Amino acid sequence: MRRMCCALAGLIFALSALPAAAAGEAFSEALVEKLQGGELSSVEQTLRRQVIDEPVNDNARFALALVQVVRAFERSAQFHYEYGAKFGNAPFLLPSTFKDNPDSNRISYLTWRRELQTMQRDIEAVEKLLAEIRDPQVKVKIPLGKLQWDLNGDGKPENWIPNNAVALSPHFRTMATENPTFTVAFDYADVLWFRGYCHLTTAALDFILSLDLESLFNAFGQYIYTNPRVSDPPRPDFIAPRIAEPDRWRQVRHHLVRVTELSLATWDAAERETDNDFEWLPNPRQQAAIRIQTTPEMITAWKAAMREGQAVLEGRKLLRLPEYVGDRVPKDHGLNLKRYLDEPPERFHVLSWPNGADKYIVKGELHDAAIFTRLDEVFRGQTIEFSFWFN
């Protein structure tokens, strides 16, 4: 989870960037002061004009995309505050503290869905902007200052990194000693990395939005929001929700394939680097700004896993079924994940064997489980944690 927080931290850090454009600095000191004062809207407007005036300035384009994604998270936080989210000291907003709203509005299921759709549009716009970056020498170097954002919309921005940040993670503690300015230099490999995260986020939102979760909202909304608007009693189908928008499942697969493609491209770009400038994703010859060291074995194992995952998503290999399926399926059969996502069933069964599952179970080449066993060995049992950083 901490690696995921570091990933979001990378987005926030980028706001104070001072990239060098072809004809000089892309940011003025006045613009940096606005970033540090939480004036994200003003910064976004300035960067938009800069990109229009200097269409070949990919440093400014990169900075604009990062400002937009942080504004998306800020706007979403303000939305959830308005409707009384019980996030408290939310792990996904660390190290900021998400305050409770003593005078919140009531939220309905449809309002909740509209917020997810808005967030998805925001992230898709960011990915589109990042995809326009072509300069392999693009760089946004960030000395971490008192960057601020406004999580509750009261017009009083707060520091994203609090004074006790070093207590949150050993990597923050190490940075405080070895990299006291918290400087990070994002480059072209990181452009690809951020694009991968955009596709991963969009895939997650597509999956959620594909399901009819109204009964789930009615049953558990009170644990997430102060006073949700629940009109009907919970129905017994929330453990097997209806897939109301099956086309979104096809988009989920598309986005996940792009995640694997961009992850492979990310590490190809990172391995070609010869500098050593406060790297976010270092190759083995470089030092990470957050002081996490990579090895050739880590990168090799990660790439192998991405290629294997891509083969499963594209239907070239079948997904091995869990042991609890038992004798129900022959050993040389597996799940055709491509068919499952492109032609989804009527319901998504969470805890039970889905009806009509035989349609997706076929004979063929199974995915190589040894690749993922090797990956876990290389990452010393912390594959999930590292995956948030490696992407």
BELHUQUI-V434269 format. One record per helix or strand of 3 or more residues. SS is the DSSP state (helix for helix, strand for strand). FROM is the first residue (numbers start at 1). TO is the last residue. Records with the same first field share a line. If there is no record, write none. Layout:
BEGIN
SS->FROM-TO  FROM-TO
END
This chain:
BEGIN
helix->2-16  29-36  40-53  58-82  91-93  109-131  165-167  170-178  188-210  214-223  247-272  296-313  323-328  337-342  357-359  369-378  383-390
strand->139-142  184-187  333-335  361-363
END
